[in-house]
Amino acid sequence: MAVAALLAAATAASAQAQTPAPAPGPAQTTVERNAKGVAGKPIQVGIYLNVQPDCSSGPLPAIRLVSPPGNGTVTIKRGKVSATNYKQCLALEVPGFIAFYQSKADFAGTDTVTLEVKFPQGRTEVQRIMINVGVGPAGQKI
């Protein structure tokens, strides 16, 4: 999947329904997101970056695992994100974090992970991500 498409998916996911989170501060929101993929394979569940008004990169957010998935693992990788026509930036390449979920090889169903993302400007987002895991290539498609 192209990085620009990943960025677009992350932007669209961030625009999904946001509701105020219970406690601890007024700058915190809860975001519900969905992802889907094949059992035993990495599934991208988030991309996190900080683009400044001048299209340069700012400090990256801190990411904490609040609630681990019951049937898999979450890993965070650092990489370069390239995009065009993102906000006011016609072209950019900035560092970012990309979150991946990988289920157990024999798991099929829905798994959930909760991440807390603290942005340098003081905003905190609790992301509840539901992952729909289907069977592999020999079985039905998801």
VOVO-496780 format. One record per residue: x, y, z of N, C-alpha, C in turn. Coordinates in Angstrom, 1 decimal. Layout:
# VOVO-496780
{{X; Y; Z}; {X; Y; Z}; {X; Y; Z}}
...
//
This chain:
# VOVO-496780
{{0.9; -1.2; 0.0}; {0.0; 0.0; 0.0}; {0.9; 1.2; 0.0}}
{{0.6; 2.2; -0.8}; {1.4; 3.4; -0.9}; {1.3; 4.2; 0.3}}
{{2.4; 4.9; 0.6}; {2.5; 5.7; 1.9}; {1.4; 6.8; 1.8}}
{{1.2; 7.4; 0.7}; {0.2; 8.5; 0.6}; {-1.2; 7.9; 0.9}}
{{-1.4; 6.7; 0.4}; {-2.7; 6.1; 0.8}; {-2.8; 5.8; 2.2}}
{{-1.7; 5.4; 2.9}; {-1.7; 5.1; 4.3}; {-2.0; 6.4; 5.1}}
{{-1.4; 7.5; 4.6}; {-1.6; 8.8; 5.2}; {-3.1; 9.2; 5.1}}
{{-3.6; 9.0; 3.9}; {-5.0; 9.3; 3.6}; {-6.0; 8.5; 4.5}}
{{-5.6; 7.2; 4.7}; {-6.4; 6.4; 5.6}; {-6.4; 6.8; 7.0}}
{{-5.2; 7.2; 7.4}; {-5.0; 7.7; 8.8}; {-5.7; 9.0; 9.0}}
{{-5.7; 9.9; 8.0}; {-6.4; 11.1; 8.1}; {-7.9; 10.9; 8.2}}
{{-8.4; 10.0; 7.3}; {-9.8; 9.7; 7.4}; {-10.2; 9.0; 8.7}}
{{-9.4; 8.1; 9.2}; {-9.7; 7.5; 10.5}; {-9.7; 8.5; 11.6}}
{{-8.8; 9.5; 11.6}; {-8.8; 10.5; 12.6}; {-10.1; 11.4; 12.5}}
{{-10.7; 11.5; 11.4}; {-11.9; 12.3; 11.2}; {-13.2; 11.5; 11.6}}
{{-13.0; 10.2; 12.0}; {-14.2; 9.5; 12.4}; {-14.7; 10.0; 13.7}}
{{-15.9; 9.5; 14.1}; {-16.6; 10.0; 15.3}; {-15.6; 10.1; 16.5}}
{{-15.7; 11.3; 17.1}; {-14.9; 11.5; 18.3}; {-15.9; 11.9; 19.4}}
{{-15.7; 11.3; 20.6}; {-16.5; 11.7; 21.7}; {-15.6; 12.0; 22.9}}
{{-16.1; 12.9; 23.8}; {-15.2; 13.2; 24.9}; {-15.0; 11.9; 25.8}}
{{-13.8; 11.8; 26.3}; {-13.4; 10.6; 27.1}; {-13.7; 10.9; 28.5}}
{{-14.0; 9.9; 29.3}; {-14.2; 10.1; 30.7}; {-12.8; 10.5; 31.4}}
{{-12.8; 11.5; 32.2}; {-11.6; 11.9; 33.0}; {-10.4; 12.1; 32.0}}
{{-9.2; 12.0; 32.3}; {-8.5; 12.8; 33.3}; {-8.3; 14.3; 32.9}}
{{-8.6; 14.7; 31.6}; {-8.4; 16.1; 31.3}; {-9.2; 16.6; 30.2}}
{{-9.4; 17.9; 30.1}; {-10.3; 18.4; 29.0}; {-9.7; 18.3; 27.6}}
{{-8.4; 18.1; 27.5}; {-7.7; 18.0; 26.1}; {-7.7; 16.6; 25.6}}
{{-8.5; 15.7; 26.2}; {-8.4; 14.3; 25.8}; {-9.7; 13.9; 25.1}}
{{-9.6; 13.2; 24.0}; {-10.7; 12.7; 23.2}; {-10.5; 11.2; 23.0}}
{{-11.6; 10.5; 22.8}; {-11.6; 9.1; 22.4}; {-12.0; 8.9; 21.0}}
{{-11.3; 8.1; 20.3}; {-11.5; 7.9; 18.8}; {-11.8; 6.4; 18.6}}
{{-12.9; 6.1; 18.0}; {-13.2; 4.7; 17.6}; {-12.7; 4.4; 16.2}}
{{-11.9; 3.4; 15.9}; {-11.5; 3.1; 14.6}; {-11.6; 1.7; 14.3}}
{{-11.6; 1.3; 13.0}; {-11.7; -0.1; 12.6}; {-10.5; -0.4; 11.6}}
{{-10.1; -1.6; 11.6}; {-9.1; -2.1; 10.6}; {-9.5; -3.6; 10.3}}
{{-9.0; -4.1; 9.2}; {-9.3; -5.5; 8.8}; {-8.1; -6.0; 8.1}}
{{-7.9; -7.4; 8.2}; {-6.8; -8.0; 7.5}; {-6.9; -9.5; 7.7}}
{{-5.8; -10.2; 7.3}; {-5.7; -11.6; 7.3}; {-5.0; -12.1; 8.6}}
{{-5.4; -13.2; 9.1}; {-4.8; -13.8; 10.3}; {-3.3; -14.1; 10.1}}
{{-2.5; -13.8; 11.1}; {-1.1; -14.0; 11.1}; {-0.3; -13.1; 10.3}}
{{-0.8; -12.1; 9.6}; {-0.1; -11.1; 8.8}; {-0.2; -9.7; 9.5}}
{{0.8; -8.9; 9.3}; {0.7; -7.5; 9.9}; {-0.4; -6.7; 9.2}}
{{-1.2; -6.0; 10.1}; {-2.3; -5.2; 9.6}; {-2.0; -3.8; 10.2}}
{{-1.9; -2.8; 9.3}; {-1.7; -1.4; 9.7}; {-2.9; -0.9; 10.4}}
{{-2.7; -0.4; 11.7}; {-3.9; 0.1; 12.4}; {-3.7; 1.6; 12.7}}
{{-2.6; 2.2; 12.4}; {-2.5; 3.7; 12.7}; {-1.2; 4.2; 12.1}}
{{-1.2; 5.5; 11.8}; {0.0; 6.2; 11.4}; {0.0; 7.6; 12.2}}
{{1.1; 7.9; 12.8}; {1.2; 9.1; 13.7}; {2.4; 9.9; 13.3}}
{{2.1; 11.2; 13.0}; {3.1; 12.2; 12.6}; {2.7; 13.5; 13.1}}
{{3.6; 14.5; 12.9}; {3.3; 15.9; 13.3}; {3.8; 16.8; 12.2}}
{{2.9; 17.3; 11.4}; {3.3; 18.2; 10.3}; {3.0; 19.7; 10.8}}
{{4.0; 20.5; 10.7}; {3.9; 21.9; 11.1}; {3.3; 22.7; 10.0}}
{{2.8; 24.0; 10.2}; {2.3; 24.8; 9.2}; {3.2; 25.1; 8.0}}
{{4.5; 25.0; 8.3}; {5.5; 25.3; 7.2}; {5.9; 24.0; 6.5}}
{{5.1; 22.9; 6.7}; {5.3; 21.5; 6.1}; {6.5; 20.8; 6.6}}
{{7.1; 21.2; 7.6}; {8.2; 20.5; 8.2}; {7.7; 19.6; 9.3}}
{{8.5; 18.7; 9.8}; {8.1; 17.8; 10.9}; {8.3; 18.4; 12.3}}
{{7.3; 18.2; 13.1}; {7.5; 18.6; 14.5}; {7.8; 17.4; 15.4}}
{{7.9; 17.5; 16.7}; {8.2; 16.4; 17.5}; {7.0; 15.3; 17.4}}
{{7.4; 14.1; 17.3}; {6.4; 13.0; 17.2}; {5.7; 12.8; 18.5}}
{{4.5; 12.2; 18.4}; {3.7; 12.0; 19.6}; {4.3; 10.8; 20.4}}
{{3.9; 10.7; 21.7}; {4.2; 9.6; 22.5}; {3.1; 8.6; 22.4}}
{{3.3; 7.3; 22.2}; {2.3; 6.3; 22.1}; {2.4; 5.3; 23.2}}
{{1.3; 5.0; 23.9}; {1.3; 4.0; 25.0}; {0.2; 3.0; 24.8}}
{{0.5; 1.8; 25.0}; {-0.5; 0.7; 24.9}; {-1.3; 0.7; 26.2}}
{{-2.6; 1.0; 26.1}; {-3.4; 1.1; 27.3}; {-4.0; -0.3; 27.5}}
{{-4.5; -0.9; 26.5}; {-5.2; -2.2; 26.6}; {-4.7; -3.1; 25.4}}
{{-3.9; -4.1; 25.7}; {-3.4; -5.0; 24.6}; {-4.5; -5.8; 24.0}}
{{-4.3; -6.3; 22.7}; {-5.2; -7.1; 22.1}; {-5.2; -8.5; 22.8}}
{{-6.3; -9.2; 22.7}; {-6.4; -10.5; 23.4}; {-5.9; -11.6; 22.5}}
{{-5.8; -11.4; 21.2}; {-5.4; -12.5; 20.3}; {-4.3; -12.2; 19.3}}
{{-3.4; -11.2; 19.7}; {-2.3; -10.8; 18.9}; {-1.4; -9.9; 19.6}}
{{-0.6; -9.2; 18.8}; {0.4; -8.2; 19.3}; {0.3; -6.9; 18.5}}
{{0.8; -5.8; 19.1}; {0.9; -4.5; 18.4}; {2.3; -4.1; 18.5}}
{{2.8; -3.7; 17.3}; {4.2; -3.2; 17.2}; {4.2; -1.8; 16.6}}
{{5.1; -0.9; 17.0}; {5.2; 0.4; 16.4}; {6.6; 0.4; 15.6}}
{{6.5; 0.9; 14.4}; {7.7; 1.1; 13.6}; {7.9; 2.5; 13.2}}
{{9.1; 3.0; 13.1}; {9.4; 4.3; 12.7}; {9.7; 4.3; 11.2}}
{{9.2; 5.3; 10.5}; {9.5; 5.4; 9.0}; {9.3; 6.8; 8.5}}
{{9.6; 6.9; 7.2}; {9.4; 8.2; 6.5}; {8.1; 8.2; 5.8}}
{{7.3; 9.2; 6.0}; {6.0; 9.3; 5.3}; {6.1; 10.4; 4.2}}
{{5.8; 10.0; 3.0}; {5.7; 10.9; 1.9}; {4.3; 11.1; 1.5}}
{{3.9; 12.3; 1.2}; {2.5; 12.6; 0.8}; {2.5; 13.8; -0.1}}
{{1.4; 13.9; -0.9}; {1.2; 15.1; -1.7}; {-0.2; 15.6; -1.3}}
{{-0.4; 16.9; -1.4}; {-1.7; 17.6; -1.2}; {-2.2; 17.2; 0.2}}
{{-1.4; 17.3; 1.2}; {-1.8; 17.0; 2.6}; {-1.9; 18.4; 3.3}}
{{-3.2; 18.7; 3.7}; {-3.5; 20.0; 4.3}; {-3.0; 21.1; 3.3}}
{{-2.1; 22.1; 3.8}; {-1.6; 23.1; 2.9}; {-0.3; 22.7; 2.2}}
{{0.2; 21.5; 2.5}; {1.5; 21.1; 1.9}; {1.3; 20.4; 0.6}}
{{1.9; 20.9; -0.5}; {1.7; 20.2; -1.8}; {2.6; 18.9; -1.8}}
{{3.7; 18.9; -1.2}; {4.5; 17.7; -1.1}; {5.3; 17.7; 0.2}}
{{5.4; 16.6; 0.8}; {6.2; 16.5; 2.1}; {6.7; 15.1; 2.3}}
{{7.8; 15.1; 3.1}; {8.4; 13.8; 3.6}; {8.8; 14.1; 5.0}}
{{8.1; 13.4; 5.9}; {8.4; 13.6; 7.4}; {8.5; 12.2; 8.0}}
{{9.2; 12.2; 9.2}; {9.2; 11.0; 10.0}; {7.9; 10.7; 10.6}}
{{7.6; 9.5; 10.9}; {6.3; 9.1; 11.6}; {6.4; 7.8; 12.2}}
{{5.4; 7.5; 13.1}; {5.3; 6.1; 13.7}; {4.1; 5.4; 13.0}}
{{4.3; 4.1; 12.7}; {3.3; 3.3; 12.1}; {3.0; 2.2; 13.0}}
{{1.7; 2.0; 13.4}; {1.3; 0.9; 14.3}; {0.8; -0.3; 13.5}}
{{1.2; -1.5; 13.8}; {0.8; -2.7; 13.2}; {0.2; -3.7; 14.2}}
{{-0.8; -4.4; 13.9}; {-1.4; -5.4; 14.7}; {-1.2; -6.7; 13.9}}
{{-0.8; -7.8; 14.6}; {-0.7; -9.1; 14.0}; {-1.3; -10.1; 14.9}}
{{-2.3; -10.8; 14.4}; {-3.0; -11.8; 15.2}; {-2.2; -13.1; 15.3}}
{{-2.7; -14.0; 16.2}; {-2.2; -15.4; 16.2}; {-2.6; -16.0; 14.9}}
{{-1.8; -16.9; 14.4}; {-2.0; -17.5; 13.1}; {-3.3; -18.2; 12.9}}
{{-3.9; -18.8; 14.0}; {-5.1; -19.5; 13.9}; {-6.4; -18.7; 14.3}}
{{-6.2; -17.4; 14.5}; {-7.3; -16.6; 15.0}; {-8.1; -16.0; 13.9}}
{{-9.4; -16.0; 14.0}; {-10.4; -15.4; 13.1}; {-11.5; -14.8; 14.0}}
{{-11.8; -13.5; 13.8}; {-12.8; -12.8; 14.6}; {-12.4; -11.4; 14.8}}
{{-12.9; -10.8; 15.8}; {-12.6; -9.4; 16.1}; {-11.8; -9.3; 17.3}}
{{-10.8; -8.4; 17.2}; {-9.9; -8.2; 18.4}; {-9.9; -6.7; 18.6}}
{{-9.5; -6.2; 19.8}; {-9.5; -4.8; 20.1}; {-8.2; -4.4; 20.8}}
{{-7.7; -3.2; 20.5}; {-6.5; -2.7; 21.1}; {-6.8; -1.2; 21.4}}
{{-6.3; -0.7; 22.5}; {-6.5; 0.7; 22.9}; {-5.1; 1.3; 23.1}}
{{-4.9; 2.4; 22.3}; {-3.6; 3.2; 22.4}; {-3.9; 4.6; 22.9}}
{{-3.0; 5.1; 23.7}; {-3.0; 6.5; 24.1}; {-2.0; 7.2; 23.3}}
{{-2.4; 8.3; 22.6}; {-1.4; 9.1; 21.8}; {-1.4; 10.5; 22.4}}
{{-0.2; 10.9; 22.9}; {0.0; 12.2; 23.5}; {0.8; 13.1; 22.5}}
{{0.1; 14.1; 21.9}; {0.7; 15.0; 21.0}; {1.5; 16.1; 21.7}}
{{2.6; 16.6; 21.1}; {3.4; 17.6; 21.8}; {2.7; 18.9; 22.2}}
{{1.6; 19.2; 21.5}; {0.9; 20.4; 21.8}; {0.0; 20.3; 23.0}}
{{0.0; 19.1; 23.7}; {-0.8; 18.9; 24.9}; {-2.1; 18.1; 24.7}}
{{-2.5; 17.8; 23.5}; {-3.7; 17.1; 23.2}; {-3.4; 15.6; 23.4}}
{{-4.3; 14.9; 24.0}; {-4.2; 13.4; 24.2}; {-5.4; 12.7; 23.5}}
{{-5.2; 11.7; 22.8}; {-6.2; 10.9; 22.1}; {-6.1; 9.5; 22.6}}
{{-7.3; 8.9; 23.0}; {-7.3; 7.5; 23.3}; {-8.0; 6.9; 22.1}}
{{-7.2; 6.0; 21.4}; {-7.8; 5.3; 20.2}; {-8.1; 3.9; 20.5}}
{{-9.4; 3.6; 20.3}; {-9.9; 2.2; 20.5}; {-10.1; 1.7; 19.1}}
{{-9.2; 0.7; 18.8}; {-9.2; 0.1; 17.4}; {-9.7; -1.3; 17.4}}
{{-10.8; -1.5; 16.6}; {-11.3; -2.9; 16.5}; {-10.8; -3.4; 15.2}}
{{-10.2; -4.6; 15.3}; {-9.6; -5.3; 14.1}; {-10.4; -6.5; 13.7}}
{{-10.9; -6.5; 12.5}; {-11.6; -7.7; 12.0}; {-10.6; -8.6; 11.3}}
{{-10.4; -9.8; 11.9}; {-9.4; -10.7; 11.3}; {-10.1; -11.8; 10.6}}
{{-9.7; -12.0; 9.3}; {-10.3; -13.1; 8.5}; {-9.3; -14.2; 8.4}}
{{-9.7; -15.3; 7.7}; {-8.8; -16.4; 7.5}; {-7.9; -16.1; 6.3}}
{{-6.8; -16.9; 6.2}; {-5.8; -16.7; 5.2}; {-6.2; -17.0; 3.7}}
{{-5.3; -17.0; 2.8}; {-5.6; -17.1; 1.4}; {-6.3; -18.4; 1.0}}
{{-6.0; -19.5; 1.8}; {-6.7; -20.8; 1.5}; {-8.2; -20.8; 1.8}}
{{-8.6; -19.9; 2.7}; {-10.0; -19.9; 3.1}; {-10.7; -18.8; 2.5}}
{{-11.8; -18.3; 3.2}; {-12.6; -17.3; 2.6}; {-11.9; -15.9; 2.7}}
{{-12.3; -15.0; 1.9}; {-11.8; -13.6; 1.9}; {-12.4; -12.8; 3.0}}
{{-11.7; -11.9; 3.5}; {-12.3; -11.0; 4.6}; {-13.0; -9.8; 4.0}}
//
